[in-house]
Amino acid sequence: GAVVSQHPSRVICKSGTSVKIECRSLDFQATTMFWYRQFPKQSLMLMATSNEGSKATYEQGVEKDKFLINHASLTLSTLTVTSAHPEDSSFYICSASGAAFNRGQFDQPQHFGDGTRLSIL
Amino acid sequence: DQQVKQNSPSLSVQEGRISILNCDYTNSMFDYFLWYKKYPAEGPTFLISISSIKDKNEDGRFTVFLNKSAKHLSLHIVPSQPGDSAVYFCAVGYNFNKFYFGSGTKLNVKP
């Protein structure tokens, strides 16, 4: 089945630091990647959708300059939390989708990474 | 504005009995629906899906029911097992692309 790798799994850093999270599709071409954020005991909130080679589409209320998304290749998307502050502490999860999903080769439309726990001190 | 709601934050069921998890959505344009299972600090694990052209989909112990007129879907787990204890999220989307998640229901299956 499809495998999505997310790195790092946990980050602890000081306020003001910029943090980069990577999301890789290991065995398929991910034309689209999604970034979610989850607060404790709350839902997965879609932050943005990124298509390979083009600018990400951000959901309402998500700061583009705060959460920089790059999807430069069919296997890699990155989320950079710029000048992170304690309120940015959260669980960030990526998911990936591609033509293989749409052709019905997989039984789900997107495959998730294992998430990154970001803690800003 | 929440597109998807799971009104029960938690559910406790005895082993062997049926677990019923519910999900309501607001937009009739949604045409694909999924259920995920999630453990803390892990990504969601796909369970089962249904498209808007169906009203029922079954996979082993898991059955998803879709009521389009009521904009409601449910997940039935029969029989429930202790290993099913987790947080369950429904997700809804359209064009097989962007999906929105409910707030989750924590299921506890008691031995």
HADDOCK unambig.tbl for C-alpha pairs under 7 A between the chains (distance, minus, plus):
assign (segid A and resid 42 and name CA) (segid B and resid 103 and name CA) 5.24 0.50 0.50
assign (segid A and resid 43 and name CA) (segid B and resid 101 and name CA) 6.20 0.50 0.50
assign (segid A and resid 43 and name CA) (segid B and resid 102 and name CA) 5.70 0.50 0.50
assign (segid A and resid 43 and name CA) (segid B and resid 103 and name CA) 3.86 0.50 0.50
assign (segid A and resid 43 and name CA) (segid B and resid 104 and name CA) 6.19 0.50 0.50
assign (segid A and resid 44 and name CA) (segid B and resid 101 and name CA) 5.80 0.50 0.50
assign (segid A and resid 45 and name CA) (segid B and resid 101 and name CA) 6.90 0.50 0.50
assign (segid A and resid 46 and name CA) (segid B and resid 100 and name CA) 6.73 0.50 0.50
assign (segid A and resid 93 and name CA) (segid B and resid 43 and name CA) 6.69 0.50 0.50
assign (segid A and resid 108 and name CA) (segid B and resid 46 and name CA) 6.99 0.50 0.50
assign (segid A and resid 109 and name CA) (segid B and resid 96 and name CA) 6.41 0.50 0.50
assign (segid A and resid 112 and name CA) (segid B and resid 43 and name CA) 5.84 0.50 0.50
assign (segid A and resid 112 and name CA) (segid B and resid 44 and name CA) 6.41 0.50 0.50
assign (segid A and resid 113 and name CA) (segid B and resid 43 and name CA) 5.56 0.50 0.50
assign (segid A and resid 114 and name CA) (segid B and resid 42 and name CA) 4.72 0.50 0.50
assign (segid A and resid 114 and name CA) (segid B and resid 43 and name CA) 3.99 0.50 0.50
assign (segid A and resid 115 and name CA) (segid B and resid 41 and name CA) 6.86 0.50 0.50
assign (segid A and resid 115 and name CA) (segid B and resid 42 and name CA) 5.99 0.50 0.50
assign (segid A and resid 115 and name CA) (segid B and resid 43 and name CA) 5.52 0.50 0.50
